[in-house]
């Protein structure tokens, strides 16, 4: 029975510490930097895909643009 009392005390003490030291969260600056980086990468990938598609379309013989 003493082990149960010990575990109970340890658990309640740890939970009290966790409640007192709340997580403040992350600053929004790193998140904004990550999002901006992802946008730049997405734009680069889109630009490369568009360029490849245009080159492929221009390589078709007797190519005419749609009206």
N, C-alpha and C positions, 0 to 999 in steps of 0.2 A: 503494500500500500504506500510506503514512503516514495516509491518511484513515481507513482501516479501523482502524488502531491507535488513532487519536484517538477515533473513534466507540465503540470497545470500552471505552476508559478512561472516557469520558463516561457511557456507559450503566452500567457497573459502579459508578461513583461515585454516580450518581443512585439506583440500586437500593439501595446501602448506606445512603444517607441516608433513603430511604423505610422501610427496615427498622428503622432506629434511632429515627425519629420516628413511632412507631405512633399511629394514630388512637385517641384515648381514648373516642370516642363521645359521644353526646349525653346530657345529664342526663335522668333520668326525669320531672322536673317539667314541662317543656314538653309532653312526650307526654301526661302525665296531664291537663294543662289542655286540650289539644286534644280528648282523648277525652271529657272532661266537657262541653265545648262541643258536641260532636257529639251527645251524649246529650240535652242540653237541646233542641237543634234537632229531634232525632227525636221527642222527647216533644211538642213544640209542633206539629209536623206531624201527628202521630197524633191529638192532641186536636182540631185543626181538622178533620181528616178525619172523626172520629167525630161531631163537632157537626154537620157538613154532612150526614152520612148520617142522623143522628137527625132533623134538620129535614126532610129529604127524605121520610123514612118517615112522620113526623107529618103531612106535607102530603097524604098519600094519603087520599081520601075513604073513609069507612067503615072506617077502620083499626082493627084489633083486635090486641092483643098476643098473641103465641103463648103457649100454656099448657104 
